[in-house]
Amino acid sequence: MSNELDAKAARERAKAIAEQRRAERRNRKRRCVVCGLEESDKAPLVAHPDGIGPSCKDDLSCQARRASGTR
């Protein structure tokens, strides 16, 4: 009987951990793959043309940030 209770407690704990990880993943900010700028309302990210991940909408400012090394 106690084995069943232990197994049930372990499943509940695993479910709670999985839900916490999903919530953290949803709330994480995305970063530009080219310059590393974090996504915000002023700097929305779009899909990179080569399909390597999110990148800045304004390519010129992105390249300038990358050249200056600011992350």
LUMDREN-248319 format. One record per atom (N, C-alpha, C): x, y, z; residue number from 1; residue in three letters. Coordinates in steps of 0.05 Angstrom, whole numbers, plus 32768, in hexadecimal, padded with zeros to 4 digits. Example, Ala and Ser with C-alpha at 12.3 -4.5 7.8 and 13.67 -1.06 7.14 Angstrom:
2
NODE;8108;7F8E;809C;1;Ala $
NODE;80F6;7FA6;809C;1;Ala $
NODE;8108;7FBE;809C;1;Ala $
NODE;8101;7FD3;808E;2;Ser $
NODE;8111;7FEB;808F;2;Ser $
NODE;8102;8001;809D;2;Ser $
//
This chain:
71
NODE;8010;7FE8;8000;1;Met $
NODE;8000;8000;8000;1;Met $
NODE;8011;8019;8000;1;Met $
NODE;8027;8019;8010;2;Ser $
NODE;8038;8031;8011;2;Ser $
NODE;8047;8035;7FF7;2;Ser $
NODE;804C;801F;7FE8;3;Asn $
NODE;805A;8021;7FCE;3;Asn $
NODE;8048;8030;7FBB;3;Asn $
NODE;802E;802B;7FBC;4;Glu $
NODE;801B;8039;7FAA;4;Glu $
NODE;801A;8056;7FB1;4;Glu $
NODE;801B;805D;7FCA;5;Leu $
NODE;801A;807A;7FD3;5;Leu $
NODE;8034;8087;7FCA;5;Leu $
NODE;804B;8079;7FCD;6;Asp $
NODE;8064;8085;7FC5;6;Asp $
NODE;8065;808A;7FA7;6;Asp $
NODE;805B;8077;7F98;7;Ala $
NODE;805A;8079;7F7B;7;Ala $
NODE;8048;8091;7F72;7;Ala $
NODE;8031;8093;7F80;8;Lys $
NODE;801F;80A9;7F7A;8;Lys $
NODE;802C;80C4;7F80;8;Lys $
NODE;8039;80C6;7F97;9;Ala $
NODE;8047;80DF;7F9F;9;Ala $
NODE;805D;80E5;7F8B;9;Ala $
NODE;806B;80D1;7F82;10;Ala $
NODE;8081;80D6;7F6E;10;Ala $
NODE;8076;80E0;7F54;10;Ala $
NODE;805F;80D5;7F4B;11;Arg $
NODE;8052;80DE;7F32;11;Arg $
NODE;8049;80FB;7F35;11;Arg $
NODE;803D;8101;7F4C;12;Glu $
NODE;8034;811D;7F50;12;Glu $
NODE;804B;8130;7F50;12;Glu $
NODE;8061;8128;7F5D;13;Arg $
NODE;8079;813A;7F5E;13;Arg $
NODE;8084;813E;7F42;13;Arg $
NODE;8085;8129;7F32;14;Ala $
NODE;808F;812B;7F17;14;Ala $
NODE;807D;813D;7F06;14;Ala $
NODE;8063;813B;7F0A;15;Lys $
NODE;8050;814D;7EFB;15;Lys $
NODE;8055;816A;7F03;15;Lys $
NODE;8059;816F;7F1C;16;Ala $
NODE;805E;818B;7F25;16;Ala $
NODE;8078;8196;7F1A;16;Ala $
NODE;808D;8185;7F19;17;Ile $
NODE;80A6;818E;7F0E;17;Ile $
NODE;80A3;8194;7EF0;17;Ile $
NODE;8095;8182;7EE2;18;Ala $
NODE;8091;8186;7EC5;18;Ala $
NODE;8082;81A0;7EBF;18;Ala $
NODE;806D;81A5;7ECF;19;Glu $
NODE;805D;81BD;7ECB;19;Glu $
NODE;806E;81D6;7ED0;19;Glu $
NODE;807F;81D5;7EE5;20;Gln $
NODE;8090;81EC;7EEB;20;Gln $
NODE;80A3;81F1;7ED4;20;Gln $
NODE;80AF;81DC;7EC9;21;Arg $
NODE;80C1;81E0;7EB2;21;Arg $
NODE;80B3;81EB;7E9A;21;Arg $
NODE;809A;81E2;7E95;22;Arg $
NODE;808B;81ED;7E7E;22;Arg $
NODE;8085;820B;7E82;22;Arg $
NODE;807E;8212;7E9B;23;Ala $
NODE;8079;822F;7EA1;23;Ala $
NODE;8092;8240;7E9D;23;Ala $
NODE;80A9;8236;7EA6;24;Glu $
NODE;80C2;8245;7EA2;24;Glu $
NODE;80C9;8248;7E85;24;Glu $
NODE;80C4;8233;7E75;25;Arg $
NODE;80C9;8234;7E58;25;Arg $
NODE;80B7;8249;7E4A;25;Arg $
NODE;809E;824A;7E53;26;Arg $
NODE;808B;825D;7E47;26;Arg $
NODE;8093;827A;7E4D;26;Arg $
NODE;809E;827F;7E65;27;Asn $
NODE;80A4;829A;7E6E;27;Asn $
NODE;80C0;82A4;7E66;27;Asn $
NODE;80D0;8292;7E5B;28;Arg $
NODE;80EB;829A;7E54;28;Arg $
NODE;80EB;82AD;7E3C;28;Arg $
NODE;80FC;82C1;7E3D;29;Lys $
NODE;80FE;82D4;7E27;29;Lys $
NODE;8110;82C8;7E11;29;Lys $
NODE;8108;82CD;7DF8;30;Arg $
NODE;8117;82C4;7DE2;30;Arg $
NODE;812E;82D7;7DDC;30;Arg $
NODE;8143;82CE;7DD0;31;Arg $
NODE;815A;82DF;7DC8;31;Arg $
NODE;815F;82DB;7DAB;31;Arg $
NODE;8169;82F1;7D9F;32;Cys $
NODE;8171;82F1;7D82;32;Cys $
NODE;8189;82DE;7D7F;32;Cys $
NODE;8189;82CD;7D6A;33;Val $
NODE;819F;82BB;7D66;33;Val $
NODE;81B7;82C9;7D5A;33;Val $
NODE;81B3;82E1;7D4F;34;Val $
NODE;81C9;82EF;7D42;34;Val $
NODE;81D8;8301;7D56;34;Val $
NODE;81C9;8313;7D64;35;Cys $
NODE;81D6;8326;7D75;35;Cys $
NODE;81D1;8321;7D93;35;Cys $
NODE;81BE;8310;7D9A;36;Gly $
NODE;81B9;8309;7DB6;36;Gly $
NODE;81A6;831C;7DC4;36;Gly $
NODE;819A;832F;7DB7;37;Leu $
NODE;8187;8341;7DC3;37;Leu $
NODE;816E;8332;7DCD;37;Leu $
NODE;8165;8339;7DE5;38;Glu $
NODE;814E;832C;7DF1;38;Glu $
NODE;8134;8338;7DE5;38;Glu $
NODE;8120;8328;7DE0;39;Glu $
NODE;8107;8331;7DD4;39;Glu $
NODE;80F8;8343;7DE7;39;Glu $
NODE;80EC;8358;7DDC;40;Ser $
NODE;80DC;836B;7DEB;40;Ser $
NODE;80C7;8377;7DD8;40;Ser $
NODE;80B6;8389;7DE3;41;Asp $
NODE;80A2;8396;7DD2;41;Asp $
NODE;80AF;83A8;7DBE;41;Asp $
NODE;80C5;83B5;7DC6;42;Lys $
NODE;80D3;83C7;7DB3;42;Lys $
NODE;80E5;83B8;7D9F;42;Lys $
NODE;80ED;83A0;7DA6;43;Ala $
NODE;80FE;8390;7D94;43;Ala $
NODE;80F2;8374;7D90;43;Ala $
NODE;80DC;8372;7D80;44;Pro $
NODE;80D0;8358;7D7C;44;Pro $
NODE;80E2;8347;7D6A;44;Pro $
NODE;80E2;832D;7D6F;45;Leu $
NODE;80F2;831A;7D5F;45;Leu $
NODE;80E0;830D;7D4A;45;Leu $
NODE;80ED;8306;7D34;46;Val $
NODE;80DF;82F8;7D1E;46;Val $
NODE;80F0;82E0;7D17;46;Val $
NODE;80E6;82CF;7D06;47;Ala $
NODE;80F5;82B7;7CFD;47;Ala $
NODE;810C;82BF;7CEC;47;Ala $
NODE;8123;82B3;7CF0;48;His $
NODE;813B;82B8;7CE0;48;His $
NODE;8137;82AC;7CC5;48;His $
NODE;813F;82BA;7CAF;49;Pro $
NODE;813B;82AF;7C94;49;Pro $
NODE;8147;8294;7C8F;49;Pro $
NODE;815D;828E;7C9D;50;Asp $
NODE;816B;8274;7C99;50;Asp $
NODE;815F;825E;7CAC;50;Asp $
NODE;814C;8266;7CBC;51;Gly $
NODE;813F;8252;7CCE;51;Gly $
NODE;814F;824A;7CE6;51;Gly $
NODE;8161;825B;7CEF;52;Ile $
NODE;8172;8253;7D05;52;Ile $
NODE;8167;825C;7D20;52;Ile $
NODE;8151;826A;7D20;53;Gly $
NODE;8145;8273;7D39;53;Gly $
NODE;813A;828F;7D37;53;Gly $
NODE;8132;829B;7D4D;54;Pro $
NODE;8128;82B7;7D4D;54;Pro $
NODE;813E;82CB;7D48;54;Pro $
NODE;8138;82E0;7D39;55;Ser $
NODE;814B;82F6;7D35;55;Ser $
NODE;813C;8310;7D35;55;Ser $
NODE;814C;8326;7D37;56;Cys $
NODE;8140;8341;7D38;56;Cys $
NODE;8132;8347;7D1E;56;Cys $
NODE;811D;8358;7D21;57;Lys $
NODE;810E;8361;7D09;57;Lys $
NODE;811F;8374;7CF8;57;Lys $
NODE;812E;8385;7D05;58;Asp $
NODE;813E;8399;7CF7;58;Asp $
NODE;815A;838E;7CF3;58;Asp $
NODE;8160;8385;7CDB;59;Asp $
NODE;817A;8378;7CD6;59;Asp $
NODE;8192;838A;7CD9;59;Asp $
NODE;818F;83A4;7CD2;60;Leu $
NODE;81A6;83B6;7CD4;60;Leu $
NODE;81AF;83BB;7CF1;60;Leu $
NODE;819C;83C0;7D03;61;Ser $
NODE;81A3;83C4;7D1F;61;Ser $
NODE;81AD;83AA;7D2B;61;Ser $
NODE;81A3;8394;7D23;62;Cys $
NODE;81AC;837A;7D2D;62;Cys $
NODE;81C9;8375;7D25;62;Cys $
NODE;81D0;837B;7D0C;63;Gln $
NODE;81EC;8377;7D04;63;Gln $
NODE;81FE;838B;7D12;63;Gln $
NODE;81F5;83A3;7D17;64;Ala $
NODE;8205;83B7;7D26;64;Ala $
NODE;820A;83AE;7D43;64;Ala $
NODE;81F6;83A3;7D50;65;Arg $
NODE;81F9;8398;7D6B;65;Arg $
NODE;820D;8381;7D6B;65;Arg $
NODE;820B;8370;7D57;66;Arg $
NODE;821D;8359;7D55;66;Arg $
NODE;823A;8362;7D51;66;Arg $
NODE;823E;8376;7D40;67;Ala $
NODE;8258;8381;7D3B;67;Ala $
NODE;8265;838E;7D53;67;Ala $
NODE;8254;839B;7D63;68;Ser $
NODE;825E;83A9;7D7B;68;Ser $
NODE;8263;8395;7D92;68;Ser $
NODE;8257;837E;7D90;69;Gly $
NODE;825B;8369;7DA5;69;Gly $
NODE;824A;836D;7DBD;69;Gly $
NODE;8236;837F;7DBC;70;Thr $
NODE;8224;8384;7DD3;70;Thr $
NODE;8210;836E;7DD4;70;Thr $
NODE;820E;8361;7DEB;71;Arg $
NODE;81FA;834C;7DEF;71;Arg $
NODE;81EB;8350;7E08;71;Arg $
//
